[in-house]
Amino acid sequence: VQVGTLPVEGIHLFANQIMVKELDIRGSMRFGNVFSRAVRLLESQRLNVQPILTSKFPIAEAAEALKLAFDKTLSMKVQIVAD
């Protein structure tokens, strides 16, 4: 898990460790104003995300929630909510 911005000069990866551990590396990109726009759409209820929310768990059951979230055959979006 990487949160934040990568350095401009890039990062060094050890290819052997990636292969031995059978890791998947995925990148994603967003633009600066996308998150705030999405929040506004949710607040105004112009965007309905309920159809993709397949499960909801309390924090106490976070381990079970994550197991389900990793199985894409059983879930689309798993939500963990604060008690």
Biopython code that builds the backbone (N, CA, C, O; Angstrom):
import numpy as np
from Bio.PDB.StructureBuilder import StructureBuilder

atoms = [
    (1, "VAL", "N", (0.855, -1.167, 0.000)),
    (1, "VAL", "CA", (0.000, 0.000, 0.000)),
    (1, "VAL", "C", (0.893, 1.219, 0.000)),
    (1, "VAL", "O", (1.822, 1.327, 0.801)),
    (2, "GLN", "N", (0.608, 2.122, -0.893)),
    (2, "GLN", "CA", (1.343, 3.379, -0.965)),
    (2, "GLN", "C", (0.323, 4.494, -0.949)),
    (2, "GLN", "O", (-0.606, 4.510, -1.757)),
    (3, "VAL", "N", (0.492, 5.418, -0.038)),
    (3, "VAL", "CA", (-0.408, 6.556, 0.044)),
    (3, "VAL", "C", (0.428, 7.805, -0.115)),
    (3, "VAL", "O", (1.450, 7.968, 0.552)),
    (4, "GLY", "N", (0.000, 8.678, -0.990)),
    (4, "GLY", "CA", (0.738, 9.911, -1.198)),
    (4, "GLY", "C", (1.311, 9.967, -2.593)),
    (4, "GLY", "O", (0.811, 9.319, -3.513)),
    (5, "THR", "N", (2.355, 10.738, -2.741)),
    (5, "THR", "CA", (2.949, 10.971, -4.045)),
    (5, "THR", "C", (4.345, 10.368, -4.091)),
    (5, "THR", "O", (5.105, 10.461, -3.126)),
    (6, "LEU", "N", (4.669, 9.761, -5.197)),
    (6, "LEU", "CA", (6.013, 9.210, -5.376)),
    (6, "LEU", "C", (6.981, 10.334, -5.711)),
    (6, "LEU", "O", (6.567, 11.350, -6.270)),
    (7, "PRO", "N", (8.253, 10.179, -5.385)),
    (7, "PRO", "CA", (9.236, 11.213, -5.697)),
    (7, "PRO", "C", (9.432, 11.353, -7.204)),
    (7, "PRO", "O", (9.288, 10.388, -7.953)),
    (8, "VAL", "N", (9.758, 12.555, -7.630)),
    (8, "VAL", "CA", (9.953, 12.845, -9.054)),
    (8, "VAL", "C", (11.036, 11.963, -9.656)),
    (8, "VAL", "O", (10.910, 11.520, -10.798)),
    (9, "GLU", "N", (12.102, 11.704, -8.899)),
    (9, "GLU", "CA", (13.215, 10.908, -9.428)),
    (9, "GLU", "C", (12.895, 9.426, -9.535)),
    (9, "GLU", "O", (13.717, 8.652, -10.027)),
    (10, "GLY", "N", (11.709, 9.017, -9.080)),
    (10, "GLY", "CA", (11.299, 7.627, -9.195)),
    (10, "GLY", "C", (11.705, 6.806, -7.980)),
    (10, "GLY", "O", (12.216, 7.335, -6.993)),
    (11, "ILE", "N", (11.466, 5.503, -8.075)),
    (11, "ILE", "CA", (11.816, 4.590, -6.992)),
    (11, "ILE", "C", (12.552, 3.393, -7.585)),
    (11, "ILE", "O", (12.437, 3.110, -8.777)),
    (12, "HIS", "N", (13.303, 2.698, -6.747)),
    (12, "HIS", "CA", (14.023, 1.503, -7.174)),
    (12, "HIS", "C", (13.282, 0.275, -6.653)),
    (12, "HIS", "O", (12.926, 0.213, -5.477)),
    (13, "LEU", "N", (13.054, -0.688, -7.518)),
    (13, "LEU", "CA", (12.382, -1.925, -7.139)),
    (13, "LEU", "C", (13.326, -3.100, -7.345)),
    (13, "LEU", "O", (14.150, -3.091, -8.259)),
    (14, "PHE", "N", (13.201, -4.111, -6.492)),
    (14, "PHE", "CA", (13.997, -5.314, -6.620)),
    (14, "PHE", "C", (13.160, -6.361, -7.350)),
    (14, "PHE", "O", (12.287, -6.992, -6.754)),
    (15, "ALA", "N", (13.426, -6.539, -8.628)),
    (15, "ALA", "CA", (12.626, -7.428, -9.472)),
    (15, "ALA", "C", (12.591, -8.858, -8.943)),
    (15, "ALA", "O", (11.553, -9.515, -9.032)),
    (16, "ASN", "N", (13.695, -9.355, -8.397)),
    (16, "ASN", "CA", (13.704, -10.726, -7.868)),
    (16, "ASN", "C", (12.699, -10.898, -6.739)),
    (16, "ASN", "O", (11.997, -11.908, -6.685)),
    (17, "GLN", "N", (12.622, -9.924, -5.835)),
    (17, "GLN", "CA", (11.669, -10.008, -4.727)),
    (17, "GLN", "C", (10.228, -9.938, -5.229)),
    (17, "GLN", "O", (9.343, -10.586, -4.670)),
    (18, "ILE", "N", (9.998, -9.165, -6.265)),
    (18, "ILE", "CA", (8.655, -9.082, -6.848)),
    (18, "ILE", "C", (8.258, -10.440, -7.412)),
    (18, "ILE", "O", (7.124, -10.885, -7.231)),
    (19, "MET", "N", (9.188, -11.096, -8.094)),
    (19, "MET", "CA", (8.888, -12.407, -8.680)),
    (19, "MET", "C", (8.751, -13.481, -7.607)),
    (19, "MET", "O", (7.808, -14.272, -7.647)),
    (20, "VAL", "N", (9.682, -13.524, -6.642)),
    (20, "VAL", "CA", (9.654, -14.556, -5.597)),
    (20, "VAL", "C", (8.372, -14.465, -4.776)),
    (20, "VAL", "O", (7.765, -15.487, -4.456)),
    (21, "LYS", "N", (7.964, -13.260, -4.440)),
    (21, "LYS", "CA", (6.764, -13.077, -3.620)),
    (21, "LYS", "C", (5.483, -13.011, -4.453)),
    (21, "LYS", "O", (4.386, -12.873, -3.912)),
    (22, "GLU", "N", (5.636, -13.113, -5.782)),
    (22, "GLU", "CA", (4.506, -13.058, -6.707)),
    (22, "GLU", "C", (3.638, -11.825, -6.456)),
    (22, "GLU", "O", (2.416, -11.917, -6.341)),
    (23, "LEU", "N", (4.302, -10.671, -6.374)),
    (23, "LEU", "CA", (3.605, -9.422, -6.095)),
    (23, "LEU", "C", (2.970, -8.846, -7.348)),
    (23, "LEU", "O", (3.469, -9.044, -8.456)),
    (24, "ASP", "N", (1.888, -8.144, -7.171)),
    (24, "ASP", "CA", (1.262, -7.366, -8.238)),
    (24, "ASP", "C", (1.503, -5.897, -7.924)),
    (24, "ASP", "O", (1.286, -5.457, -6.795)),
    (25, "ILE", "N", (1.941, -5.153, -8.899)),
    (25, "ILE", "CA", (2.152, -3.722, -8.724)),
    (25, "ILE", "C", (1.164, -3.004, -9.624)),
    (25, "ILE", "O", (1.106, -3.249, -10.829)),
    (26, "ARG", "N", (0.400, -2.127, -9.031)),
    (26, "ARG", "CA", (-0.606, -1.383, -9.786)),
    (26, "ARG", "C", (-0.434, 0.100, -9.527)),
    (26, "ARG", "O", (-0.126, 0.521, -8.412)),
    (27, "GLY", "N", (-0.631, 0.857, -10.540)),
    (27, "GLY", "CA", (-0.577, 2.305, -10.399)),
    (27, "GLY", "C", (-1.945, 2.907, -10.616)),
    (27, "GLY", "O", (-2.803, 2.325, -11.280)),
    (28, "SER", "N", (-2.129, 4.050, -10.063)),
    (28, "SER", "CA", (-3.373, 4.777, -10.299)),
    (28, "SER", "C", (-3.058, 6.261, -10.285)),
    (28, "SER", "O", (-2.060, 6.698, -9.712)),
    (29, "MET", "N", (-3.907, 7.007, -10.911)),
    (29, "MET", "CA", (-3.698, 8.444, -10.990)),
    (29, "MET", "C", (-5.033, 9.134, -10.868)),
    (29, "MET", "O", (-6.053, 8.646, -11.354)),
    (30, "ARG", "N", (-5.011, 10.253, -10.225)),
    (30, "ARG", "CA", (-6.208, 11.071, -10.167)),
    (30, "ARG", "C", (-5.780, 12.512, -10.326)),
    (30, "ARG", "O", (-4.611, 12.851, -10.143)),
    (31, "PHE", "N", (-6.711, 13.335, -10.658)),
    (31, "PHE", "CA", (-6.430, 14.746, -10.809)),
    (31, "PHE", "C", (-6.870, 15.473, -9.552)),
    (31, "PHE", "O", (-7.753, 14.996, -8.840)),
    (32, "GLY", "N", (-6.273, 16.611, -9.269)),
    (32, "GLY", "CA", (-6.469, 17.322, -8.017)),
    (32, "GLY", "C", (-7.903, 17.631, -7.637)),
    (32, "GLY", "O", (-8.237, 17.614, -6.452)),
    (33, "ASN", "N", (-8.760, 17.912, -8.605)),
    (33, "ASN", "CA", (-10.124, 18.328, -8.265)),
    (33, "ASN", "C", (-11.130, 17.184, -8.298)),
    (33, "ASN", "O", (-12.310, 17.412, -8.033)),
    (34, "VAL", "N", (-10.714, 15.990, -8.608)),
    (34, "VAL", "CA", (-11.641, 14.868, -8.761)),
    (34, "VAL", "C", (-12.254, 14.458, -7.425)),
    (34, "VAL", "O", (-13.458, 14.207, -7.355)),
    (35, "PHE", "N", (-11.455, 14.384, -6.369)),
    (35, "PHE", "CA", (-11.962, 13.928, -5.077)),
    (35, "PHE", "C", (-13.017, 14.891, -4.539)),
    (35, "PHE", "O", (-14.085, 14.458, -4.107)),
    (36, "SER", "N", (-12.728, 16.184, -4.560)),
    (36, "SER", "CA", (-13.697, 17.154, -4.035)),
    (36, "SER", "C", (-14.979, 17.150, -4.861)),
    (36, "SER", "O", (-16.065, 17.327, -4.309)),
    (37, "ARG", "N", (-14.872, 16.953, -6.161)),
    (37, "ARG", "CA", (-16.069, 16.870, -7.007)),
    (37, "ARG", "C", (-16.889, 15.629, -6.650)),
    (37, "ARG", "O", (-18.117, 15.695, -6.579)),
    (38, "ALA", "N", (-16.219, 14.504, -6.425)),
    (38, "ALA", "CA", (-16.924, 13.277, -6.043)),
    (38, "ALA", "C", (-17.644, 13.459, -4.711)),
    (38, "ALA", "O", (-18.773, 12.996, -4.549)),
    (39, "VAL", "N", (-17.003, 14.125, -3.764)),
    (39, "VAL", "CA", (-17.643, 14.384, -2.469)),
    (39, "VAL", "C", (-18.883, 15.240, -2.662)),
    (39, "VAL", "O", (-19.922, 14.966, -2.060)),
    (40, "ARG", "N", (-18.793, 16.267, -3.488)),
    (40, "ARG", "CA", (-19.970, 17.123, -3.755)),
    (40, "ARG", "C", (-21.103, 16.320, -4.387)),
    (40, "ARG", "O", (-22.267, 16.503, -4.028)),
    (41, "LEU", "N", (-20.773, 15.435, -5.323)),
    (41, "LEU", "CA", (-21.808, 14.607, -5.952)),
    (41, "LEU", "C", (-22.473, 13.686, -4.936)),
    (41, "LEU", "O", (-23.687, 13.486, -4.973)),
    (42, "LEU", "N", (-21.683, 13.130, -4.035)),
    (42, "LEU", "CA", (-22.248, 12.269, -2.989)),
    (42, "LEU", "C", (-23.128, 13.073, -2.039)),
    (42, "LEU", "O", (-24.225, 12.641, -1.686)),
    (43, "GLU", "N", (-22.645, 14.245, -1.626)),
    (43, "GLU", "CA", (-23.416, 15.086, -0.706)),
    (43, "GLU", "C", (-24.740, 15.536, -1.315)),
    (43, "GLU", "O", (-25.756, 15.608, -0.623)),
    (44, "SER", "N", (-24.724, 15.835, -2.598)),
    (44, "SER", "CA", (-25.947, 16.305, -3.265)),
    (44, "SER", "C", (-26.864, 15.150, -3.663)),
    (44, "SER", "O", (-27.965, 15.368, -4.169)),
    (45, "GLN", "N", (-26.406, 13.930, -3.434)),
    (45, "GLN", "CA", (-27.141, 12.707, -3.775)),
    (45, "GLN", "C", (-27.405, 12.585, -5.282)),
    (45, "GLN", "O", (-28.349, 11.913, -5.699)),
    (46, "ARG", "N", (-26.578, 13.229, -6.081)),
    (46, "ARG", "CA", (-26.660, 13.082, -7.540)),
    (46, "ARG", "C", (-25.920, 11.829, -7.994)),
    (46, "ARG", "O", (-26.072, 11.388, -9.133)),
    (47, "LEU", "N", (-25.129, 11.267, -7.108)),
    (47, "LEU", "CA", (-24.384, 10.049, -7.401)),
    (47, "LEU", "C", (-24.801, 8.990, -6.392)),
    (47, "LEU", "O", (-24.576, 9.150, -5.192)),
    (48, "ASN", "N", (-25.401, 7.921, -6.866)),
    (48, "ASN", "CA", (-25.878, 6.851, -5.997)),
    (48, "ASN", "C", (-24.905, 5.682, -6.063)),
    (48, "ASN", "O", (-24.820, 4.993, -7.079)),
    (49, "VAL", "N", (-24.179, 5.465, -4.985)),
    (49, "VAL", "CA", (-23.203, 4.374, -4.955)),
    (49, "VAL", "C", (-23.755, 3.116, -4.288)),
    (49, "VAL", "O", (-23.055, 2.106, -4.211)),
    (50, "GLN", "N", (-24.977, 3.159, -3.813)),
    (50, "GLN", "CA", (-25.552, 2.004, -3.120)),
    (50, "GLN", "C", (-25.550, 0.724, -3.962)),
    (50, "GLN", "O", (-25.321, -0.350, -3.406)),
    (51, "PRO", "N", (-25.794, 0.787, -5.268)),
    (51, "PRO", "CA", (-25.795, -0.462, -6.049)),
    (51, "PRO", "C", (-24.455, -1.204, -6.058)),
    (51, "PRO", "O", (-24.429, -2.417, -6.264)),
    (52, "ILE", "N", (-23.352, -0.499, -5.838)),
    (52, "ILE", "CA", (-22.053, -1.188, -5.846)),
    (52, "ILE", "C", (-21.592, -1.590, -4.449)),
    (52, "ILE", "O", (-20.614, -2.324, -4.314)),
    (53, "LEU", "N", (-22.282, -1.120, -3.403)),
    (53, "LEU", "CA", (-21.929, -1.471, -2.030)),
    (53, "LEU", "C", (-22.513, -2.839, -1.714)),
    (53, "LEU", "O", (-23.717, -2.975, -1.499)),
    (54, "THR", "N", (-21.654, -3.851, -1.688)),
    (54, "THR", "CA", (-22.141, -5.221, -1.508)),
    (54, "THR", "C", (-22.153, -5.669, -0.056)),
    (54, "THR", "O", (-22.890, -6.591, 0.293)),
    (55, "SER", "N", (-21.346, -5.031, 0.808)),
    (55, "SER", "CA", (-21.288, -5.442, 2.213)),
    (55, "SER", "C", (-20.867, -4.276, 3.086)),
    (55, "SER", "O", (-20.163, -3.367, 2.646)),
    (56, "LYS", "N", (-21.315, -4.322, 4.342)),
    (56, "LYS", "CA", (-20.949, -3.300, 5.322)),
    (56, "LYS", "C", (-20.605, -4.000, 6.635)),
    (56, "LYS", "O", (-21.349, -4.867, 7.095)),
    (57, "PHE", "N", (-19.473, -3.620, 7.239)),
    (57, "PHE", "CA", (-18.995, -4.249, 8.465)),
    (57, "PHE", "C", (-18.631, -3.190, 9.502)),
    (57, "PHE", "O", (-18.169, -2.108, 9.140)),
    (58, "PRO", "N", (-18.834, -3.489, 10.796)),
    (58, "PRO", "CA", (-18.300, -2.610, 11.844)),
    (58, "PRO", "C", (-16.787, -2.812, 11.952)),
    (58, "PRO", "O", (-16.255, -3.824, 11.495)),
    (59, "ILE", "N", (-16.112, -1.856, 12.552)),
    (59, "ILE", "CA", (-14.655, -1.940, 12.690)),
    (59, "ILE", "C", (-14.231, -3.223, 13.398)),
    (59, "ILE", "O", (-13.190, -3.796, 13.076)),
    (60, "ALA", "N", (-15.019, -3.668, 14.343)),
    (60, "ALA", "CA", (-14.675, -4.889, 15.084)),
    (60, "ALA", "C", (-14.555, -6.100, 14.169)),
    (60, "ALA", "O", (-13.891, -7.075, 14.522)),
    (61, "GLU", "N", (-15.186, -6.055, 13.001)),
    (61, "GLU", "CA", (-15.135, -7.168, 12.050)),
    (61, "GLU", "C", (-14.308, -6.821, 10.811)),
    (61, "GLU", "O", (-14.534, -7.366, 9.731)),
    (62, "ALA", "N", (-13.350, -5.909, 10.979)),
    (62, "ALA", "CA", (-12.544, -5.446, 9.844)),
    (62, "ALA", "C", (-11.775, -6.574, 9.169)),
    (62, "ALA", "O", (-11.637, -6.575, 7.946)),
    (63, "ALA", "N", (-11.275, -7.526, 9.935)),
    (63, "ALA", "CA", (-10.519, -8.641, 9.336)),
    (63, "ALA", "C", (-11.399, -9.438, 8.385)),
    (63, "ALA", "O", (-10.967, -9.798, 7.290)),
    (64, "GLU", "N", (-12.624, -9.714, 8.796)),
    (64, "GLU", "CA", (-13.560, -10.445, 7.933)),
    (64, "GLU", "C", (-13.913, -9.610, 6.703)),
    (64, "GLU", "O", (-14.037, -10.136, 5.598)),
    (65, "ALA", "N", (-14.073, -8.297, 6.912)),
    (65, "ALA", "CA", (-14.397, -7.401, 5.800)),
    (65, "ALA", "C", (-13.295, -7.412, 4.748)),
    (65, "ALA", "O", (-13.574, -7.453, 3.550)),
    (66, "LEU", "N", (-12.047, -7.376, 5.197)),
    (66, "LEU", "CA", (-10.931, -7.379, 4.255)),
    (66, "LEU", "C", (-10.826, -8.697, 3.505)),
    (66, "LEU", "O", (-10.516, -8.706, 2.314)),
    (67, "LYS", "N", (-11.077, -9.802, 4.181)),
    (67, "LYS", "CA", (-11.074, -11.099, 3.497)),
    (67, "LYS", "C", (-12.104, -11.106, 2.377)),
    (67, "LYS", "O", (-11.824, -11.556, 1.266)),
    (68, "LEU", "N", (-13.289, -10.608, 2.675)),
    (68, "LEU", "CA", (-14.340, -10.556, 1.663)),
    (68, "LEU", "C", (-13.966, -9.601, 0.529)),
    (68, "LEU", "O", (-14.196, -9.901, -0.642)),
    (69, "ALA", "N", (-13.394, -8.462, 0.877)),
    (69, "ALA", "CA", (-13.026, -7.466, -0.133)),
    (69, "ALA", "C", (-11.997, -8.008, -1.116)),
    (69, "ALA", "O", (-12.011, -7.645, -2.293)),
    (70, "PHE", "N", (-11.109, -8.870, -0.645)),
    (70, "PHE", "CA", (-10.091, -9.431, -1.530)),
    (70, "PHE", "C", (-10.649, -10.488, -2.476)),
    (70, "PHE", "O", (-10.005, -10.823, -3.471)),
    (71, "ASP", "N", (-11.817, -11.012, -2.189)),
    (71, "ASP", "CA", (-12.441, -12.009, -3.068)),
    (71, "ASP", "C", (-13.425, -11.305, -3.991)),
    (71, "ASP", "O", (-14.588, -11.109, -3.636)),
    (72, "LYS", "N", (-12.961, -10.931, -5.163)),
    (72, "LYS", "CA", (-13.781, -10.163, -6.104)),
    (72, "LYS", "C", (-14.916, -10.980, -6.710)),
    (72, "LYS", "O", (-15.780, -10.423, -7.388)),
    (73, "THR", "N", (-14.930, -12.283, -6.478)),
    (73, "THR", "CA", (-16.063, -13.082, -6.962)),
    (73, "THR", "C", (-17.259, -12.942, -6.031)),
    (73, "THR", "O", (-18.386, -13.253, -6.418)),
    (74, "LEU", "N", (-17.022, -12.474, -4.798)),
    (74, "LEU", "CA", (-18.098, -12.354, -3.815)),
    (74, "LEU", "C", (-18.467, -10.914, -3.481)),
    (74, "LEU", "O", (-19.519, -10.669, -2.891)),
    (75, "SER", "N", (-17.622, -9.963, -3.849)),
    (75, "SER", "CA", (-17.889, -8.583, -3.450)),
    (75, "SER", "C", (-17.443, -7.608, -4.524)),
    (75, "SER", "O", (-16.578, -7.905, -5.348)),
    (76, "MET", "N", (-18.065, -6.429, -4.488)),
    (76, "MET", "CA", (-17.635, -5.341, -5.356)),
    (76, "MET", "C", (-17.028, -4.231, -4.501)),
    (76, "MET", "O", (-15.902, -3.796, -4.743)),
    (77, "LYS", "N", (-17.781, -3.778, -3.502)),
    (77, "LYS", "CA", (-17.299, -2.737, -2.597)),
    (77, "LYS", "C", (-17.708, -3.110, -1.182)),
    (77, "LYS", "O", (-18.892, -3.282, -0.891)),
    (78, "VAL", "N", (-16.724, -3.234, -0.310)),
    (78, "VAL", "CA", (-16.968, -3.569, 1.088)),
    (78, "VAL", "C", (-16.671, -2.322, 1.916)),
    (78, "VAL", "O", (-15.605, -1.719, 1.789)),
    (79, "GLN", "N", (-17.613, -1.949, 2.753)),
    (79, "GLN", "CA", (-17.465, -0.745, 3.570)),
    (79, "GLN", "C", (-17.237, -1.136, 5.029)),
    (79, "GLN", "O", (-17.929, -1.998, 5.570)),
    (80, "ILE", "N", (-16.257, -0.487, 5.652)),
    (80, "ILE", "CA", (-16.010, -0.649, 7.087)),
    (80, "ILE", "C", (-16.413, 0.665, 7.739)),
    (80, "ILE", "O", (-15.898, 1.727, 7.388)),
    (81, "VAL", "N", (-17.340, 0.586, 8.692)),
    (81, "VAL", "CA", (-17.879, 1.804, 9.305)),
    (81, "VAL", "C", (-17.454, 1.914, 10.763)),
    (81, "VAL", "O", (-17.295, 0.911, 11.458)),
    (82, "ALA", "N", (-17.275, 3.150, 11.210)),
    (82, "ALA", "CA", (-16.931, 3.406, 12.612)),
    (82, "ALA", "C", (-18.140, 3.121, 13.483)),
    (82, "ALA", "O", (-19.280, 3.372, 13.093)),
    (83, "ASP", "N", (-17.875, 2.597, 14.658)),
    (83, "ASP", "CA", (-18.960, 2.289, 15.592)),
    (83, "ASP", "C", (-19.578, 3.556, 16.150)),
    (83, "ASP", "O", (-20.508, 3.487, 16.954)),
]
sb = StructureBuilder()
sb.init_structure("model")
sb.init_model(0)
sb.init_chain("A")
sb.init_seg("    ")
for serial, (resi, resn, name, xyz) in enumerate(atoms, 1):
    if name == "N":
        sb.init_residue(resn, " ", resi, " ")
    sb.init_atom(name, np.array(xyz, "f"), 0.0, 1.0, " ", f" {name:<3s}", serial, name[0])
structure = sb.get_structure()
